[in-house]
Amino acid sequence: MAIEIPRDLLPADGRFGCGPSKVRTEQLDALLAAGPTLLGTSHRQAPVKNLVGSVREQLAALFRLPEGYEIIVGNGGSTAFWDAAAFGLIERRSQNLVFGEFGGKFAAAAAAPWLEAPDVRKSEPGSRGASEIVEGIDVYAWPHNETSTGVSAPIERVAADGALTVIDATSAAGGIDFDATQADVYYFAPQKNLGSDGGLWFAAVSPAAVDRIERIAASDRYIPEFLSLKNAVDNSRLNQTLNTPALTTLHLLDSQLSWILGNGGLAWAGARTAESSGILYDWAAASSVAAPFVTDAAHRSPVVVTIDFDESIDAAAIAKTLRANGIVDTEPYRKLGRNQLRVATFVSIEPDDIRQLTRSIDYVLEQQGA
């Protein structure tokens, strides 16, 4: 028999997905108002170039970029950036920390035939490793946050002469505070904390990273035009992209950046996601049938919470019941294959909705006799 969760236990907004994230209604309203003068217009003219410029300026402000750092943008998402980095950022060899899906995919891209085999440091799901200086490594790379496992890692520059510290920030950007001086490249697609859509990647890059990009571009290495980071640098400085950008993505992102900055910037966003994730971790720790998947509290993500359930509980049935009641996308990452729920606590998600989510889960468990 289907379980109907009482309305007073339901979240006001039931979107908790870790893929494309919740988009706030205010962003959609702003897009609707701008649509007639923006969508369907030339990306080489002022309306679109001004929008790209606004996004770049707001990202620089959000990340408190040091002097000389800049925001670059390119077509495609993180997958395109991994290939672009293999062509135009790694000079000889990278070291890749792998503790989830995104780190593994960058490591695979870094195994390109024109590069030396990457030094891959793989950790068991739910844990993370640490970088180690190795002679001949010129890029040290790891994710700030792994969306698949709910593991987060600190951003600390690797003090190796001439090497770049390159951070995948797709599910962290805009939701976890950090010191931009500790990375040379902080790259991301904006469909998580930044409340946007797909089709573009962004990166905060240091002067050393730009120098590396330009040096490799000037070499005899073959680089496809679409994956040229030099093209991305040159076009970004003109507030444009090589090919037509995803305008809806840009506008949703611009609105979200204004909202985060208006509320206090990255420090505010980090405190908000820490509050939301803390509610879930505390709930799981106090439960007799659930526990945080990431056992080391220092490794737990503040923006993606993974919760394991006792074998007597069918987590898939919980997720199915939640979905039937309008609470969506709490299923675990498919490749982990664990009896768990995965919940986004991105900055757009209200902490009170997280509290209501725990009450809804408790109700479902009670109805199942747990």
Buried (B, 14 or more C-beta within 10 A) or exposed (E): EEBEBEEEBBBEBBBBBBEBBBBBEEBBEBBEEBEEEBEEEEBEEEBBBEBBBBBBBBBBBBBBBEEEBBBBBBBBBBBBBBBBBBBBBBBEBBBBBBBBBBBBBBBBBBBBEEBBEBBBBEBEBBEBBEBEEBEEBBBBBBBBBBBBBBBBBBBEBBEBEEBBBBBBBBBBBBBBBBEBEBBBBBBBBBBBBBBBBBBBBBBBBBEBBBEBBBEBBEEEEEBEEBBBBBBBBBBBEEBBBBEEBBBBBBBBBBBBBBBBBEEEBBEBBBBBBBEBBBBBBEBBEEBEBBBBBBEEEEBBBBBBBBBBBEEEBBBBEBBBBBBEBEBBBBBBBEEBEBBBBBBBBBBBBBBEBBBBBBBBBBBBBEEBEB
